[in-house]
Amino acid sequence: MTLVGGGVRPEPVVPLWRVADATAPPERLAMLRILTGVFSLAYLLIRLPVFVQLTERESGFDGVGPAVLLSGPLPDGVVLATIALTLGAGLAYTIGWRFRWLGPVFAVGFLALGSYRGSWGQLLHFENLVVLHLFVVALSPAADRWSIDARRQPRVDRPATAYGWPIALAALVVVVTYVITGVAKLRYGGLDWIAGDTLRNHVAYSAARLDLLGGDQSPIAGWVVRASWGWTPAAALTVAVELAAPVALLGGRIRTVWVAAVWLLHLGIAATMLIVFPYPLFLVAFAPFYRVERLWTDRPLRLRGRAQAC
């Protein structure tokens, strides 16, 4: 991510067919490790009470994801041990300590906790993208710089492609995820989805459900549901933005426009339905598209520029 005059200038990403040839400095992959690690670890800590409360439940288990291999709920000790191991591995992942081994452990642990919690009826789809990014980074040399391992071991110099392909693959994962989401809307909802009625019903159902359960409702949900004139363009724009995800791989301003459109899409979902997708809202999901290492390397330049401006 190039920071110029307070703005952000994206870097071109290698086309899909050249992922294996993508190049990047090791610091960029290291920053991607730090960003995904900080987000994932913070997310687990915030959700910690939810995971711990799973030990108090006795019925309602229906395995999803890897949890389909389970015949029933896990013993309390196993759940608590998995939580502790995952948190510890998450810290190691973030700071780059024994990353070769504990990086994959964190990715597996995050997947295990998410699928186990989802088996009790609470599916959070954005976690799929988080998990995929964790696996991509964990199986790469992301601790060659800015890590405990890098401080304790001789400097490792690999080909630039060793650091470029994980970043390009992570970017490709983002694109494919949004394309699949758009295709699914058309596949299961057809043109009726674009007409806007399906989207409007989703928002109305969400508001009614929260009201029935006594939860907080969006203050604008009622007004939005009654604004029938806006549902068709909103639904069509939603599908268009999702299906247009491949343009992000073209680089330049068109990618920034797409990222901004997706961010606004998630902001709209949060405002109308109180459904928050923190990974894209905090922009961590789009980190593979940018020169994120410059968040740190350009920091003194930004501070000097501010000092001169004053």
C-alpha positions, 0 to 999 in steps of 0.5 A, a space after each residue: 500500500 503506497 501512501 502518497 500525500 495522505 492517500 492510498 495508491 494500490 499496487 498492481 496484482 499479478 493476473 490470475 494465470 501468473 499467481 505462481 510468478 507473483 513477486 513481493 518483498 518479504 516485509 509485505 508478507 510479514 505485514 499480512 501475517 501481522 494484520 491477519 493475526 491481530 484481527 483473528 486473535 482479537 476476534 477470538 478474544 472478543 468471542 471468548 465467552 461464546 466459545 466457553 459457553 458451549 461447554 454448558 450446552 447439551 442439546 442442539 449439536 449438528 456438526 458442520 464443516 470438519 465438525 461433521 466428523 463428530 458424533 456429538 458434543 466434545 467433552 468440556 476439557 477438550 473444548 477448553 484445551 482447544 480454545 487455550 491452544 488456539 489462543 496461544 498459537 494465535 499469539 505465536 502466529 502474530 509475533 512469528 514465533 516457531 511459525 513453521 509449526 504454530 502457524 498451521 496450528 493456529 489456522 487449524 484451531 481457528 477452523 475447529 473453533 468456528 466449525 464447532 460453534 457453527 454446529 450449535 446453530 450460529 454460522 458466521 460466513 465471513 469466517 470462511 475467508 479468514 480461515 482461508 487467509 490464515 491457511 495461506 499465510 501459515 503455509 508460507 514463509 511469512 515469518 522471514 521478517 518482522 518476527 521472533 524467528 527472524 531475530 533468532 535465526 540467520 537472515 533468510 533470502 528467498 526468491 521474491 516469488 516465495 513471498 509473492 505467490 501467497 499474497 496473490 493467492 490470498 487476493 484470488 481467494 477474496 475475488 473468488 469468495 465474492 464471485 461465488 456469493 454473487 453467483 449463489 444469489 442468482 442461482 437460488 434467487 434467480 432474477 427475482 433476487 435482482 427485482 429486490 423483493 428477496 433483499 427487502 424480505 431479508 431485511 424485514 425478516 431480520 428486523 422482525 426476528 430481532 423484535 421477537 427475540 427482544 434484541 436491538 433493531 436498526 433504527 432505519 430498518 423500518 424506513 428502509 423496508 417501506 422505501 420500495 423504490 430503492 430495492 431493485 437498484 440496491 439488489 442489482 448493485 449488490 449482485 453487480 459488485 460481487 460479480 465484478 470482483 475480478 476487476 480488483 485483479 486489474 489493479 489501479 483505481 478500478 480496484 480501489 473503486 471496487 474495494 470501496 463499493 464492497 466496503 459500502 455494501 457491508 456498511 449498508 448491511 450493518 446499518 439496516 440489518 445489524 449484521 456485521 462482517 468485521 473482516 472486510 469492514 476493518 479492511 483486513 480482508 483486502 490487505 493482499 491487494 496493497 503494499 501493506 508493509 508501507 504502513 510501517 516502513 513509510 511511518 517516519 515519512 508520514 510523521 515528518 510530513 505532518 511535522 513540516 505541515 505544522 
